[in-house]
Amino acid sequence: MNYFVPPVLAYLIVCIICTTLPASEGYNSVGWKLFIGQIYAIPMLIIVSMIMFILKKKTPEAKKRMDC
């Protein structure tokens, strides 16, 4: 299983949501929305990456227990 796909998907989903939300007058361009969307997308990427790292770390231990 690719452990980098869910964090990237979470990042892309947050960026897409940020670009579709309405913004104030003068800030209603795609570039500005993506720039501000990074405030939410980067922490989401980090959180999902840490979760996937923990799941990856626990997977081999579970397989060793089942083999015994």
Secondary structure as UniProt FT lines:
FT   HELIX           5..20
FT   TURN            25..26
FT   HELIX           30..67
//
